[in-house]
Amino acid sequence: PTCYTHLDSPVGRLLLTADGSGALTSLSVPGQKGGRTVLPEWRHDPGPFRAAKEQLAAYFAGELKEFRLELRGSGTEFRERVWAALDDVPYGATATYGEIAARVGASRAAVRAVGGAIGANPLLIVRPCHRIIGADGSLTGYAGGLDRKLRLLTLEGMEGMEGAEGMEGISPFE
């Protein structure tokens, strides 16, 4: 049985879902491309989300740099490998789609597939797909919207960002 709760945040009202074991299965923002919406059979229960709410509040306050939550996004083996690679991109850093492709052993030709997997990430913010940028340093797609991506990166200390400025060459994989 899926349970859910909401959390007001600086990037909008978040929708969090969890499975029966309490693992976080999705985190969506308002208007998110492919985001979840509450289904009638879901049960509203804030109980399983106490740790997630505390950690998200600390993150938005600039006090938490790494989430320690049980995450259970559901996807293909390839998507799950890509999502796990996102977890390796540290707070305050960015990586390119090509770098993530290399991390999961995908060819340069598979960068588009990696982008698709990143775009399908069901756990925004806690699984940091907002830290992934284009090869030229540009702020490319983000299911939660580029304005939110910029806000999250700015929160994480990426100064003076007006799109791509200041992001060239910043990579956790070098």
N, C-alpha and C positions, 0 to 999 in steps of 0.2 A: 504493500500500500504506500502510495506517494503522499508525503505530507509537505506542507509549504508554509512559508511565512514571508512577510515583507520587511524591508528595512529602508528607512529614509537615509539618503546619502548625498554628498555634494554632487554626484553625477546622476541624481534622480532616484526614484523609488525602486529598489532592487527586489526582485522576486527570487527567492531561494527555494529549492526543492531538495528533499532527501528521501532515501529509500528506507525500508523497514529497519535496517541496521543503524541508521543515523548518518550514513555517508552522504556527503553533499553530491547531488547528481546534476544540478544546474544552478547557475546564477545568471539571471537576465536583467537587462536594463530596459527602460521604457523605449519603445520604438525600435528595438533591436531587430536587425535582419535575422530571421530564423529563431528569434527568441521565444521563450515559452509563455503560455498564458494559462491561468488557472483552469483546470478541468473540473467538472462537477463531482467526479469520484474522488478527488483529492481531499485530504483532511487538513484543515488549518490547525497547526500545532507548533507553537514557537519553541517548545522544549528541546528538540534535537539541534536547534540552531544557536544555542547559547554561545558556544565557542566561536562559531563563524561570526556572529554579531559582534562579539568582543574584539576579535581580531580585525574585522573590517573597520570598526570604529578606531582602533589603534592605527591601522594603515592610513585612514583618511586624516588622522591627526598628525601624521608624519612620524609615528613612534614605532611602527612595525615594518620591517623590511622583507620578511619571509613568512608566508602562511604555513601553519602546521595543522592542516585539516585532512581528514580522510575524504578523498575525492573519488568519485566513481562516475565519470562521464562515460556514456556508452557509445562505442563506435567500432569501426573495423580495426583489425590489428594495425594496419598502416596509420590510421588516424590516431590511435592510442600511442603509437611510437612517436608521432609528431607532437602530440600533446605533452608527452613526458619530456621531450626535448625543450619545450617552452619553459618547463619548471627549472631548467638549468640556466636560463638567462637571468642574471641577478638584477636586483633592484638598482635603479639608476643607470642601467646599461641597456643597449639595444643589440639586436642581431638582425641580419638580413634573411630573407626567405631562402636564399642560396646557402647561407650558413646552416640554417636548420635542415635543409635538404642533405647537406654533407653530414651533419650529425646523425641522421637516421639512415645513412647509407644509400640515399636516393641520388640518381644521376642529375646532372644539370638540366636534362630534358624533363625531369620530374618536378621541377620547381613549381610549375603551375598546380600540380597535384598536392604539393605541400601547402601552397597557398589555399587551396580548397579545404584541406584538413584544418588549417589554422582558422579559416573563416567559419568552420563548423564547430569550433570549440564551444561546448555547452557551459563552460565555467569561466565566464569573463571575470576579470580582475584577479581572482585567486589563482587562475592558471594564466599567466601574463602574456596573452597574445598581443596586448597593446604595445609590447616592447619590440615587435617585429616591424621592420621598415624595408623599403625598397633598396635595391642595390645602389641606387644613386643617392641614398640618404633621405628619400622622400617619405612623407607620412602617407603610405598607401592604405588601402582598405582596412576597415575595422567595423565589424558587425554592429558595434555600439555607436558608430558615428565618429568621424574624424575629430569633431570638437571634443568628444569625451576622451579620445586617444591622446590628444594634445594636453588635456587637463590632467590625465593620469601621469603622463610623462613629465609634465611640469611639476606635479606633486612629488615625483621621485627625483627631482633635482636637475632635470634637463632645462637649463636656463635659456631664456630669450628665444624660444622656439616659435617661429612664424612659419610653420611648415617644416622645412628641412634644415634651416640654418642651425649650426651648432651640433648637428648630428653626424656629420661625415666622419668616418673613421672610428666611431665609438662602437666597439664590439667586445663582447666577453670571450670570444673564441680565438683571439689573436695571441 
